[in-house]
Amino acid sequence: MQILIVDDEMYSVMGIKDAINWGELGVTAVFDAYNMREAIKIFQEQEINVMISDIEMPKGTGIELLEWVNEFSPQTETIFLTAHDDFRFMQRAVQLSSFDYMMKPVEYEALEEVIRKAIRTVEKKNAELAQSEQYKPYYELWNKKKTLLSERFWYDLLSERIVATAEDICSLPAEYGIALQADDRLLPVVISVENWKRELNTRDEEVMEYAIRQSSSELLIGDCRGEVVQTKQGVTIAILYLSPEEVPPLLDSIGQKCNEYIDACSQYLNCTVSCYIGEPVMLHELTKMYKALLAMEYNNLSLSNQLNWLSKRSPEPAPDPSLPDFTVWALLLENGKEEELIRQFRNSLQFLSSDRQFGANVLHAYYQGFLQMIHYLLQKRGLSAHQLIHEAGAPKIKTPPRTLEQIEEWGTWLIRKVHRCLYQEVSVIPRLCAYINDHLRDNITREMLAEYVHLNPAYLSRLFKKEVGMSITDYLLNERMRIAKELIVSSTIPISEIAQTIGYSNFSYFSKMFKKVYHENPQQFRKLSGCSGS
């Protein structure tokens, strides 16, 4: 039996090695590593039965190491250690992929007992595998690939890389190791992280997002069939597989489960979360249902930390059968489907021209619906609809328009112009970065930024991280420290005044943040740069 201890604190590793009676546990070798890279190297050279790992390490977190170990050495049992007492709820979440979780400073007697249990678990697994040795290579390969396959299936389905038909409900998922019956329904629940109650850098957010996914798997999926995945848009979604008999009782209980999950996230994970519950659908209808939930989240600018039912929204007035579904058109434009929207737009105008009941009132309603869609979409992205619609070069039409030809020319131009604004010319993120740089000395929050660009905070956070490559918190810190560095190097302004200039009234905290970014305190940095000042 071989053990690996991974911790960036040398004395912590030495303490564990000296305090545990390894011989009594039947351990033949104890290895140590001080970062993820060293740990991986040991795994590549040795068979490790039990790994004891710190979660927070500078060169790769324990969570990242565990993900690698689960693929490379799935038989290894992992015991996590952490000094963060506000990660209490993650204790159970991480146990879904590890043997146990303990707080630092550890009690060595308790740790020894946990190691003993982990060793027993390894021995039991080895005995079970030994009974079917001839299938062992296939079992290990499948065990490593099954989760990756199923996650890939849902990722590709929801991003429309693969398209399911009504006949695919059994055969297509089976190719990825997912067992669905012909009459199964799928119930999607989108989990929207709206706000972290304490500042998190990009790495901390990734650790906590992992905890969000694992805890939702336990509390929302539980003993039911289903899976929690992260989509292309960075959205966490729980998908429950239900037989027709399971649908009514699950719909009766899922609301309570979501409310308990929302409360647990607030209490233990220090974040506000909302859940968006869809309706049970067939496999080929899931992507459309997922988009409806995203639209529901996207349009939610005022209500947070609560449960939202798609089926319980206020009913909207039935549209005129002569008019297109402008909500669907808005989604097409948001998703960059410019040519598809133009095709549907022109087809709808041809349909109107063939309608015997077509008149001026229908034409006016069509124009108003189209214009409202454009205004709504641009407002959500923080763009000026009035300036765009009335800029130089825009086709001139009378209001209300008198002919379908006028609407076609104007509408086609507008669709192409809005598409360029959304995807080529103007992005909300550069505007947001400019706003941040103009308000560095202010107490900027994610909610303040979301209100500035008229976006849902959770959606904004995902969009910002996707386009910039880091969290809003990290970007704000880096920009403040960049300005501070330039002033320290190029001026004789006292460092205390520089700190206040970029919004830090606490000089000690400013020094700590500066050292975090540049690995030297401000005074040392100025001294090395050759400038005077204090």
Residue pairs with C-beta under 8 A, 6 or more apart in sequence:
1 25
1 26
1 27
1 28
1 49
1 50
1 119
1 122
2 27
2 28
2 29
2 30
2 31
2 46
2 47
2 48
2 49
2 50
3 22
3 27
3 29
3 30
3 31
3 48
3 49
3 50
3 51
3 52
3 115
4 30
4 31
4 32
4 33
4 39
4 42
4 43
4 46
4 48
4 50
4 51
4 52
5 13
5 16
5 17
5 30
5 31
5 32
5 33
5 51
5 52
5 53
6 32
6 33
6 34
6 35
6 36
6 38
6 39
6 51
6 52
6 53
6 54
6 57
6 62
6 65
7 13
7 34
7 53
7 54
7 57
7 81
8 34
8 35
8 54
8 57
8 58
8 59
9 54
10 34
12 54
12 81
12 104
13 32
13 34
15 108
16 52
16 106
16 108
16 111
17 30
17 32
19 108
19 111
19 112
20 108
20 111
20 112
20 115
21 112
22 30
25 112
25 115
25 116
25 119
26 119
27 119
29 46
31 42
31 46
31 48
33 39
33 41
33 42
35 57
35 58
35 59
35 60
36 57
36 59
36 60
36 61
36 64
36 65
36 68
37 59
37 60
39 51
39 53
39 65
40 65
40 68
40 72
42 48
43 69
43 72
43 73
43 76
44 72
47 73
48 73
48 76
49 75
49 76
49 77
49 119
49 122
50 76
50 77
50 78
50 79
50 99
50 115
50 118
50 119
50 122
51 69
51 76
51 77
51 78
51 79
52 78
52 79
52 81
52 111
52 115
53 62
53 65
53 66
53 78
53 79
53 80
53 81
54 62
54 80
54 81
54 82
54 104
55 61
55 62
55 63
55 80
55 81
55 82
55 84
55 87
55 94
55 207
56 62
56 82
56 83
56 84
61 203
61 206
61 207
62 80
62 82
63 94
63 206
63 207
63 210
66 78
66 80
66 97
66 98
69 76
69 78
70 97
70 144
71 144
71 148
74 140
74 143
74 144
75 122
75 125
75 126
75 129
75 140
77 98
77 99
77 118
77 121
77 122
78 97
78 98
78 99
79 98
79 99
79 100
79 101
79 102
79 111
79 114
79 115
79 118
80 94
80 98
80 100
80 101
80 102
81 102
81 103
81 104
81 106
82 101
82 103
82 104
83 103
83 104
85 103
86 198
86 268
86 270
87 211
87 269
88 268
89 211
89 215
89 264
89 265
89 267
89 268
89 269
90 101
90 208
90 211
90 214
90 215
90 268
90 269
91 101
92 215
92 218
93 210
93 211
93 214
93 215
93 218
94 101
94 211
94 214
95 101
96 214
96 217
96 218
97 214
99 114
99 117
99 118
99 121
100 114
100 117
100 118
102 110
102 111
102 114
129 136
129 139
132 139
142 177
145 177
146 177
149 176
149 177
150 176
150 177
150 178
150 227
151 227
151 229
152 176
153 162
153 172
153 173
153 175
153 176
153 178
154 227
154 229
154 231
154 237
154 239
155 161
155 229
155 230
155 231
155 232
156 162
157 164
157 286
157 287
158 229
158 231
158 232
158 237
158 286
158 287
158 290
159 231
159 232
160 287
162 172
163 284
164 172
164 283
164 284
164 286
164 287
165 284
166 282
166 284
168 283
168 284
169 180
169 181
169 182
169 184
169 282
169 283
169 284
170 180
170 181
170 182
172 283
173 179
173 180
173 283
174 180
178 227
180 241
180 283
181 243
183 243
183 244
184 241
184 242
184 243
184 283
185 241
185 242
185 243
185 244
185 247
185 280
185 281
185 282
186 239
186 240
186 241
186 242
186 280
186 281
186 282
186 283
186 286
187 239
187 240
187 242
187 247
187 250
187 251
187 254
187 277
187 278
187 279
187 280
187 281
188 237
188 238
188 239
188 277
188 278
188 281
188 286
188 289
188 290
188 293
189 220
189 237
189 238
189 239
189 240
189 254
189 258
189 275
189 276
189 277
189 278
190 235
190 236
190 237
190 275
190 276
190 278
190 290
190 293
190 294
190 297
191 212
191 216
191 235
191 236
191 237
191 238
191 273
191 274
191 275
192 235
192 273
192 274
192 275
192 276
192 297
192 456
192 458
193 209
193 212
193 236
193 271
193 272
193 273
193 458
193 461
194 271
194 272
194 273
194 274
194 304
194 305
194 456
194 457
194 458
195 271
195 272
195 304
195 446
195 447
195 457
196 205
196 208
196 270
196 271
197 270
197 271
197 272
198 270
199 473
200 208
200 471
200 473
201 471
201 473
201 474
201 477
202 465
202 470
202 471
202 474
205 465
205 471
208 269
208 271
209 230
209 236
211 269
212 236
212 265
212 269
212 271
212 273
213 228
213 230
213 236
214 228
215 261
215 264
215 265
215 269
216 228
216 236
216 238
216 261
217 227
217 228
217 238
219 257
219 260
219 261
219 264
220 226
220 228
220 238
220 240
220 254
220 257
220 258
220 261
221 227
221 228
221 238
221 240
222 257
224 240
224 241
224 242
224 246
224 250
225 240
225 241
225 242
226 238
226 239
226 240
226 241
227 238
227 239
228 236
228 237
228 238
228 239
229 236
229 237
229 239
230 236
230 237
231 237
231 290
233 294
233 462
234 462
234 465
234 466
235 294
235 462
237 290
237 293
239 286
240 250
240 254
242 250
242 280
247 280
251 280
254 277
255 277
255 307
255 309
258 275
258 277
258 307
259 307
261 273
261 275
262 273
262 274
262 275
262 305
262 306
262 307
265 271
265 272
265 273
266 272
266 273
266 305
272 304
272 305
273 305
274 297
274 300
274 303
274 304
274 305
274 306
274 307
274 308
274 458
275 307
275 308
276 293
276 296
276 297
276 308
276 310
277 307
277 308
277 309
277 310
277 311
278 289
278 290
278 292
278 293
278 310
279 289
279 310
279 311
281 288
281 289
289 310
291 331
292 310
293 310
295 327
295 331
296 308
296 310
296 313
297 308
297 456
297 458
297 459
298 380
298 455
298 456
298 459
299 380
299 456
300 308
300 456
301 450
301 454
301 455
301 456
304 457
319 325
320 362
320 365
322 351
322 352
322 355
322 357
322 358
322 362
322 366
323 362
323 365
323 366
323 369
324 344
324 345
324 348
324 369
326 369
326 370
326 372
326 373
327 373
329 341
329 344
329 345
329 373
330 373
330 376
330 377
332 340
332 341
332 344
333 341
333 377
333 415
333 418
333 419
333 422
334 377
334 422
336 419
336 422
336 423
338 415
338 416
338 419
341 415
342 412
342 415
342 416
345 408
345 411
345 412
345 415
346 408
346 412
349 404
349 407
349 408
352 358
352 362
352 363
352 366
352 404
353 404
355 362
360 400
360 402
363 400
363 401
363 402
363 404
363 407
364 400
364 401
366 407
367 399
367 400
367 401
367 407
370 407
370 411
371 389
374 385
374 389
374 414
374 418
375 385
377 418
378 384
378 385
378 388
378 418
378 421
379 385
379 454
380 454
380 455
381 421
381 422
381 428
381 453
381 454
381 455
382 428
382 431
382 452
382 453
382 454
382 455
383 421
383 426
383 428
388 417
388 418
388 421
389 414
394 410
394 413
394 414
394 417
395 406
395 409
395 410
395 413
397 406
397 407
397 409
397 410
398 406
401 407
401 410
427 467
428 453
428 455
428 463
429 463
429 464
429 467
429 468
431 453
432 449
432 452
432 453
432 460
432 464
433 468
433 475
435 449
435 452
436 444
436 449
436 475
436 476
436 479
437 479
440 476
440 479
440 480
440 483
440 502
440 503
441 500
441 501
441 502
441 503
442 503
443 503
444 476
446 457
446 460
446 461
446 472
447 457
449 460
449 472
450 456
450 457
450 460
453 460
455 463
460 472
461 471
461 472
464 471
464 472
464 475
465 471
465 472
468 475
470 478
477 513
477 516
477 517
478 517
480 502
480 503
480 504
480 513
481 513
481 514
481 517
481 518
483 501
483 502
484 498
484 499
484 502
484 510
484 514
484 522
485 514
485 518
485 525
487 493
487 498
487 501
488 495
488 498
488 522
488 525
488 526
488 529
488 531
489 525
489 526
489 529
489 531
490 531
491 531
491 533
492 531
492 532
492 533
493 501
493 533
494 533
494 534
495 507
495 522
495 523
495 526
495 533
495 534
496 507
496 534
498 522
499 505
499 507
499 510
499 522
504 510
504 513
510 522
511 521
511 522
514 520
514 521
514 522
514 525
515 521
518 525
520 528
523 534
526 532
526 533
